[in-house]
Amino acid sequence: MTEEEEAAPAAVVVAAAPYAILSTQRVDGGIYHRISHASSSTGVRMTFGLFVPTRHASRVVVVVAHDGGGGTGRGVATTKKRGGGWDVVVPAMFWLSGLTCDDTNFAQKAGSRAFPAASREGIAIVMPDTSPRGGGGGGDGDDDDGPPVPDAVGRYDLGVGAGFYVDATLPPWSRHYRMRTYVSSELPSFLERHFGIGGDGCRSVSGHSMGGHGALTMALGDASGSWAAVSALAPICNPTNPNCKWGRGAFDAYLEGGADGDGAAAYDATVLDEFLDMLSPTTFVEAARGSGQAVTCNAREGYDHSYHFVSAHVDEHVRFHGARLRRKLASASAAKCAISTTTTTTTTTTTTTTTATAGRPIECRAMVARAPGEPLSLETVIVDPPRAGEVRVRVVCNALCHTDVYTLDGLDPEGLFPSILGHEAGCVVESVGEGVTSVSPGDHIIPCYTPQCCKPSCVFCQSPKTNLCPEIRGTQGRGLMPDGTTRFSDKDGKPIYHFMGCSTMSEYSVIAEISCAKISKGLPLEKACLFGCGVSTGLGAVWNTCKVEPNSSVAVFGLGAVGLAVVQGARMAGASRIIGVDINPEKFPPAVALGATDTVDSSKLDVPIQSHIAGKMTPWGVDYSFDCTGNVNVMRAALECAHRGWGTSCVIGVAASGHEICTRPFQLVTGRTWKGTAFGGFKSRTDVPKLVERCIEGTLPVDHFITHTFDGVGSTNDAIDALHGGSCLRAVVRY
């Protein structure tokens, strides 16, 4: 049986779901579904819209089926769970629409901006209907939608479609109008159970008009803190104000005691903290700050109260929610990680393995870097068993990265000899040391030179701003394991240094548990290994470090594997112009295939490349530029071709020891930003598995990076020669 056959579909459970897909449309950035289901809160079928980013599109699978009685023939949904549960939670932003709307208004009028923004943030958007309908008046339009619901015919502000997110207590409304329970409890549970969306508290809420009112009261009135963030566009903050006769009328009809009764207190922001007249955001902000509630108010003059206003600014709200949902997701992941690493029982304090070599030294072959500038030496080495918090792995394949060659050439100030290089690999866990709980023998992992300890006390792991966990930085930089010793020795018993915490130019290696990104077995390791460094770095520089927006202009300096990953990431982010720069024209065709719109051989120009881009190709420069060369002169050129006033340049390439960057301060004074990235800002154990999942789903192909393959660890020097040849992107050595 091949590895691909082992990986497969056997681990995927497909089960019928109790809901119907009414429609499915591909939209910019993902898939938009309309879904109908039976609601226990309202007593009728409810309909909601669901946008899912492309990377998570397989959460909902649509098949054509009949209802068993011969006949609606409508789409019926099935869901896929890996291993019986959701490995990756998809954060979700709930959107509540206002009066006269249904579940489609937001998608039709603001989706063209909201959906691509949500895709970039990696979040879903949930759009519930504004009221129960039933009786053929809602759901999927069939007669089985449930009993008719009461309506104030001819009124937009009471009954069907009115957008009051309350649990009514007065008949006839009390039987079906339980929208607060539906939106805040039933629908989130439904989405988490069937799609793995919004779980672990990774959900937030926003809305417009009375939907904005519903979002504010729902989130601010929830003592359990089940909403990670809340925002509102032009909310009706005080519908019980005497000047808001339609609002008071609705509360009088829905709630016992009416608009002035105790029942209305839970649905009025002004009663929750005694703030805000009907449409006074200033009063709202003052009261919120006075009560210790963080709030930001952005006033926009000249807009009316329609969806023109919503669509103009909704992407700002999506970015706001995306940042906070990612922070919540990181916190939830850290909490899980902390539980797994601090729970001490007889099973977690004993090394659990199923391999014959567990607990014993392993003799294997490795390529040893004995001295700078010399070819690697194929040697037999001893790999000791893992100690506490460590994992021993069998290296299946290793992709050669320029950083390995850079160190071998003696250009790395932290380079140590003798050492075992290699850090972009696919591995299988052979055995684990004491206390290791996040991986087990047989698991597929990618060693990551940027660890993620997940400790609640680690400000780096807890912050969404960085991935630079320093937990083992001190020893990793000295070529040692966290306890200050090595696990490698040569035939004479002399120690051999580790490299970047990985050392994968060996058939076996030992790495820290916090450096192990456990991944799905659904992707062959010779492809998955690419996410260990270069490809992730290039993609993340675009998506995480710079957050390139649609229609941006981009320049990429250096079209090796990292540079091409930047091109691919920029195209996926929606950049409208991507300029590829290199001195080797043979690299242009693959760049164009991945999305480059222009290519420039900078060696053929009679002016500096920055003057060519910011002057001839564009009037003011590009929105974003990326250096993927490690050459400090190119880094300067990349900065100086960034757009005056707002351009950002990102340094990705690693410069040789002792080199410094420089530019005229005026380049920064005139609005340019100069920044750098490590591993693309991805948090290794959290994010690498997601990249692998996207590759499995077909939304993040990587095959084009593999230009050369070699067999046997002893062929690593041949791979180095290929890399020096100029036509090699990634050479994968299969052990």
N, C-alpha and C positions, 0 to 999 in steps of 0.2 A: 504493500500500500504506500502511495506517495504521500509526502507531507501535505500536498494540497487536498488529497482525498481525506486525510485524517482531520483536516481543519474544518471541515465543512458544515454543511447544512445540518449535520447530525446534531449540532449543538443549538440549532434554532428551533424554537417551539412555535408553531403557528396555531392560533386558537381563534375561533369565531368570537366576535365582539357584539355586544347588545346595542348596536347603533347602526345607522345607515349613512352612507356617504351620498349626499344629494348632488354634489358637483365637485370636480377637482380641476384646477387650472394651474398651469405653470406660469409663474410670474417672475419678475426680476428678483433674483436672489433666493427663490425657493418655490414652494407649492402652497397654494391657497385652497383649502377645503371648506365646504359647508357640510356640517354634520348634524344629524337629527338623532335624538335619543329620548327615551322615556324618563321623565323627571319625577322623583318622589316628592320633591319640595312643592312643585306647582300642580301635580296631578295630571299633567298633559305632556305631550311631546314638546321638547324645547329644541331650538336650533341655535347653533353658534358657528361662527367663522373661526378658522384656525389657519394661521400662517406658520409654516415650518421651514426653517432654512434648508437649503439644498443638502447641506452636510448631514441633516437628520431626516431627510425626506422619507427614508424607509421605515420610519416610525409608524406610518399609516400606509397600508397596502390595500388597494382597491381591487376587488374581483367582481365580475359580473355573475350574479346569481339570482335565482328565483326564490320566492319566500316559502317554498315548500307546499303552498296551496295552489300552485300553478300560476302565481302570477304577477307580482308587480314588475319583476325584471330589473329593479333598480340596483344601484351599486351597494354591495354589502361590504363592510369593512372587516379586515382581519388585522391583527397586530403581531409584531415579531418581538420576542424577548430572547436575549442571549442568556443561556444558562438558567432560564426560568425567572429572571429578574432583569431590571434595567441597570446596566453597568455604568451608564453615563446619564446624569440628569440634565434635561434641557431646561434652562431657566425660561420663565414666561412672564410677559407683560400683559395684563388684562386691560382691555379697552372698553369703557362704558360709554355708549352713545346717549344722546339726549332725546328730548321730546320729538315725536313724529318719526323717529328712526326705527330701523330694525337691525338685524345682524349684518346686513350688507353695506350700510352707508359708509362706514369707515373704509372698507376695502375698496369701494368704488371711487370714493372722493379723496382719500388720502393715502391709499395703498401704494401708489406709484412712488411715493417718497418714503413711506414708513417701512415697507417690506424690504427694500434694499438696505436701509439703515439697520433693520433688525437682523438681516443676514450678516452684515459686517460685525454686529455685536454678538452674534451667535445665540440669539434668543428667539423664542416663538412669540407670536401675538395671538391672544385669545379674544374673540369679539362676540360676546353673548348677545342674544336678542334683548330688547328693552322691556319686554313684558311677556307673560304667558299669552298664548293665542288660542291654540287648540281648535277642535271641531272643524278641521279643514281650513281654518284661517291661519295656520302657521305650520310649524314642523315641516313636513315634506309635501304638504298639500293633500294628503290622502284622508279618507274618512276615519282612519284609525288614530288620528292625532289626539283623541280624547274628547271629553265633553266640551261644549261651548263654554267660554269664559265670559264673565260679565263685561260690558263695555258701556261707556257713556257715549252713545252714538252722536256723531257730529262734533265731539269735543276732542281737541288735540292734547289736552292737558290732564285727562283722566281716563283710565282704562287701558285698552289695547294700544301699545306703542307709546305710552306716555313717558316712559323712562324714569319712573320713580322707583328707586331701589330700596323698597321697604318691605317688611313683613306685615301685611295688613291684618288688623284685628277686628274690623267691623264687617258684617255681611253686607252685600254679597261678595265683597272682595276677598275676604279672609280665606276662602276655600282654595283659591289659586294664586293670589298675588303675594307670593312669598319669595320675592326677588332677592332680598338680602341674604337669606339662607342659601338660595340657589347659587348666587355669584360667589359668596364668601366661603361656602362650605361644600355643597354638593358638586359643583362643577370643578373646583380644584381637585377634589378627591377623584372624580371621574377621570380627569386628564392624567393625574399621576398614576392611577391604576392601569389604565389602558394604553397610555403612550409614554409614560416616564417623563411627562412634561410638568414642570413646576414643583417637583418633589423637593424634599429637604428644606422647605420654606423658601425655595428659590422662585418666588413670584412677587410681582409688584402690580400696582393698579394705577390707571390714569383714565381720563375721560374729558368730555366736553360738555359745557352747559350743565344740564341736570345730571348728565353722566359724570361731569367733573365734581358736582356736589356729592354724588354717590361715592365716588372714589375717595374724596376727602373724609367724609363721615365714616365710611367703611374702614379706612386705614387708621385714622386718628382715634376712632372709637374702639379699636380692637386692642384690648389690654394684653393679649397673648403675643402681640408683635408678629403675626403671621404674614404680614406684608413687608417686604424688604424695602420698599420705597413707594412714594405716592407723588403724583403730579396732576395738574389739571389745567386745561386750556379754557379760559373764560368761564369759570364755574359760577353757577348760581349759588353763592355761598349762604344766603339767608332767605330761603323761600318762604319762611313763616313771617317775614317782615310785613307789617301792615300794608306796605305799598305793593306787595306781591300777592294780589288777590287770587290769581290762578293757583299759586303754590299753597296758600292757606286753604283754598277750596279742596285741593287734592288731599291734604293732610286731614281736613275735617271729614272727608269721605272714607279714607283708609283707616284712620286710627281712632281708637277709643279715647275720648277726651279732646280730639281734634288738634288743631294747630297750636293751641295754647296748653295742651295737656302734657302730662308726664311722658306719654307714649311718643310724642314728637321729639323729645330731647335726644333720643338716639339717632335721629335722622336730620339733625340741624347743626351745622358746624358752629353757629353762633351760640347755641345752647351748650355744646360740648365744652367750650372754654370762654364763653361770653365774648366772642369776637365777630366782627364783620356785619355791616349793613349789607343789603342785598348784593350789590356789585362793587364792593369797596375793598380791593386787594390791599390797600395801604393799611387799613385797620386790621385786616387779617394778618398781615406780616408783623405788625406791632404786637398783636396779642400772642401770636405764635412764639415770637422771640421772648416775650415776657414770661411764657410758660415753659421755656427751655426747649421748645420744638425747633429744630433746624429747618429753615425755609429759605428759598430763593424766589424772588419775584422778578419777572422780566416783562416790563410794560412795552407794548407795541402799538404805536398810534396809527390811526388811519384805516384800521381793519374793521369790518362789520362782525357780527356774531355768527357767521356762517362757516361752512367747511372750507371756504377760501382761506380763512384765518388758520384753521386747523392744518390744512395741507402745507401752508407756508412755513410752519414752525414745528411740525410734528417730529421731524428728524432730530431736532434738539432734544425733545423729550425722550425719544428712543435711546439716544446716546446717554442721557442721564440715567435711564433705567438700566441700560446695558452695563454701565460701570458698576452700579450698585448690586445688580444681580450677580455679576462675576465675583464681586467681593463676597457676597453671601455664599456663592457656590464654593469659593476657596475656603471660607470659614467652615462650611459644612464638611468639606473634604478633609480639612485639618482636624476637625473634631472626630471624624471617623478614624483618621490615621492615628490620632492620639489614643483613642479607645483601643485600637489594635496593638499599639506599642506599649500601653501601660497596664493592660489587664494581665495579671500574673497568675497562672495556674500551672498545674503539673504538666499540661500539654504545651504551654507556651514557653516554659523554661527548659524544656528538653529538646534537643536537636531531633527533628522528625524528618527522616529521609527514607527513601525506598531504593537507594542505589547501593551496589556492592562496594563502591569506593568511598562511601560516606565515612567521615571520621579518620580517613587515612590520607597520607600524602599521595599525590598523583604525579607520575612521571610522564611528561609529554614533550612535544616539540614546540619550539617558539623561535621567533626571529628576535635576536638580541642586538640592541644598538650599543656597541662597545665603545665607540668614540665618535665625536662629531666629524662629519664628512666622509666616514667610511661606510661601505655597504653593510647591510644587516647581516648578522651571522646566524645561520640555522643551527640551533643547539638543542640538546635535551636538558630540560629544566625540571625542578621539583616544585610543585604547587601545593602548599600546605592546606590543611582543612580550614574552613572558615571559623573565625572566632565570633564572640558575641556581637550581634548586630551586623554580621557579614554574610555574604552569599557567594558560593562557588558555582561557577557556570561553565558549561561546555560551549565554546565559541563555534558557532555553525558557519559564520561567514563574517568577513570584515571588509568594509569599503575604505579605500585609501583616501585620506583627506590631505590637503596641502599643509595643514598644521603639523601632521606627522613628519612630512618632508622638511618643513621649516625647522623643526626641532632637530632632526637628524643632521641638517646642514650646520647646526651650531648657532642658529639665529635666535633661539629662545633663551631669554635670560634665566628662566627657571629650568632649562634643560639639564637633566642629570644623566650620568653614564656610569656603569652600564644600566640600561633600562629596557623595558619591553614597551614599545610604542603601541599605537592603535586606540581609537576611541569611537569608531562609528561601526557598530557591529550588531548582529543578531545572535542571541544566545538562548540556551535552554538551561534552566536551573538544575544543577547536579545535586547540591546539598545546601543546607542552611545552618547557620550558627545559632547559638542560644539566643532566645528572645525574638527571633525573626518570625513575623506573622503575616506580612503582606504578600509574600511569595512562597511557593512550595516547589519541591522537586517536580520537574516536568513542565513548569510554567515557561512561557516564552517571555523574554524580557529584552529591553534595549538598555544597555548601560548608558548613563548620562553624566557627562562631566560637570554639569550643573546640578547638584543634588537638591532635594526638597525634603527637609526634615519634618515638616508639617507640625512642628511644636507650636502650641498656642503662645508660647513665650518668644517665638522667633518673629521679630517685627518684619523681617524680609519675607518670610513665607506667608504671613498674615496680610501683607500689603499687596494690593492689586497693581502697584506701580512697578514692581521689580520681581525678578526671578533669582536674584543673586543670594541664595542661602549661604551663609558663611560657616555653617555648622562644622564642616570638616576641611575648610579651606586651608587652615594652618598646616595640617599634615599632608593634604593632597598636594600642595605646592612643593613639598619636600620629598615627594615620591614615596610616601609612606601611607600605611593604613591608619585609621583613626587612633589606634593605640600606640602609634609611633614606631611600628615595626613593619617588615615586609613579609609577603607570603611566597615570594619567589626566591629560589637559590639555584646556582649552577651546579655542575657535576662535582665541583670541588667544595661545595657547601657554602660558597660565598654569596652574600645577598645581592639581589638584582632589584633595582628601583621600579616602582610603579609609575604610570604615566597618566595624568589627568583623571586619576581615580578609576581607570578602565583597563588599560593594558591588554588590548584584544588581539595583538599579533602573537597570540599564544593559543594553543588548542584548549587550554583551560585558564581561567583567571578567577581572582577573588575580588569582589567589589562590595562597597557598603550597601546595606539594604536601602538607605535613603537615596542611593544613586540608581536604583532599579525601577524602570518604568515597565510595569507588567502590561502586556499587550494581548490582543486577540490572536488566537492561532489561525485565524482565517486569512492571514496574509503571509505568503512565503517570507522567510527571514531574509533572503537575499534582496528582497525589496524593502522590507520593514527596516532594515539596518540603515537605510538612507535618512531616516528621521532622527538618527542619533547625533547629527551635527549639521552639515551643510545645507540640506534642503530645508530643514526646520528653521535654521538661522535666516535664510533668505526670505522665506514666507513670513516669518514673524517680524522681521524688520519692517515689512510693509504693513502687516495687519495689526501688530501690537505696538511697536516702537513709534511708527509714524502715523498709523491709522489713515492710510491713503483713502481719500474719498472718491466717489464716482466723478467722472469727467476731469480728473486731475491730470496734469502733465508730469511725467517722470523721466529722469535720466539715470541710466544704470552704467556704471563704469566697471568694466571687467565682466566678460561673458563666460566665465567658467561655471561650474555647477551652482555656486552660490548666486552669481549674477543671474543665471537663467531662472533660479528659484524666485529671485526678486521680480523678474519679468513675468513669470507665471502668476505670482501673487498679486502683482499690480493689475494684470489683466482680470483676474478673478475679483479684485476690488472695484473694478469698473473704470480704471484709468483710461482716458480717451486718447492720450498720446504717450508712447513709451519709446524713448530714444536709447538705443543700445550703443555703447562706445567700447571699442577694443582696437588693438593694433594687429589683430589676426583676423582677416576677412573670412576665414573658414568658419568662424564662430557665428557669423551672421545668419545663415539659414536656420539653424535651430532656434535662434533668438526670435526670428520672424515667425517661425512655426508656433512659438509659445505666446506670441502677442506683441512683439516689438513692431512699432509702426515705422520707425526710422532706424538706420544704422549709420555709424560714423567711424571711419578708420582715422583715429586722431593723429597717427603718424604721417598722414598725407596732407595735413592742413598747413597753411602758411600763417595761421594765427593760433593763439592758444585755444584749446578746446572750449574753455569757459566763455571766451569771446565769441566763438562760433555758435555756441548754443544760446547764450544770452546776447543777442545782437543780430545774428543772421537767421538762425532757425526760429527764434522767438524774440519778441521785443524786449522782454524783461527777465527771461529765464524760466525755469521749470518750477512747479510747485514742490516737487520732491526730487532729491538726487541721492544716489547710493554709491558709496565706494566699496567695491568688492575686490580690491587689488592688494591692499596692504602697503601701497606706495604713498608716502606722505605728500608727494607732489600732486598725485592724483586726488588725494583727499582734499587738498586746497582747491584744485580745479572744480571738484564736485560742489564744494561750498559756494564758490564764486559764480557758478552758473545757476544757483538757486534764485528764485524770484525775489526781486526787491520788495521789501515790505512784509513778506510772509513765508518766503521759501524756507524749507527745512532740508538739511543734508545729514545723512546718517552714515557714520563710519562703521563698516562691517569687517573689512580686512584687517588683519593683525600685522603691524609694522615690525620690522626687525629691531632687535635690541638697541637702545640708545637713540633711535630716531625720534624726532619731535615734529609736531605739526605747527604751522604758522599761517597767518593771514593778516591783512591790515584790519585793525579794530573797526574801521569804518564799515567793513562787510557785515559785522554784527550790529553795529549801531543803526544801520539802515534796514533792520528788521529780519535778518536771516537767523535761523537757529541751527546750531551745530550739535549733534548728539551722536551717541554710539549705542551699540546693542551687543548683547552676549546671548547666544542661543535664541536670538529673535524674541527675547522676552517671554518665551514659553516656560511655564513651570513644569519641570520634567515629568514628575510622576502623575500629575493631573492632566497635562495637555498632550503629551506624546501619544497616549492611548487614543485620544480623540482624533489626532491626525491619522493614525493607523485605521481607525474606523471609517474616516472619510475616504481613505484610499480604497478600502474594501467596498464601500458604497459606490465607487466609481466617480466621485466628485473631485478627487485629488490624485490624479495619475502621476506616477513617478518613473515608469519604465524608461522614459526617454533619457533619464540621467545615466543609466547604466550603458556605457559604451564598450566596456571591456570586462571580461570575466576570466579568472584563472583558478586552477584547482590545486589545492594543497598549500599549507602555510609556507612551505619553502619557496613558493613562486612569488612571494611578496616583493622581492627585488625587481622581478619582471614587471609587476604592477607599477612600481616606482618609475621604471624606465618609460612605461606607457604614459604615465602622468606627465613626465617631462616632454613627451613628444608633441604636445600641443593640441592633439585631437581628442584627448581623453577627458571626459567629464567625471565619471566615477568608474574606477576599476574595482570590481567586487571579487575578493579572493574567497573561494569556498573551501572550507577545511574538511 
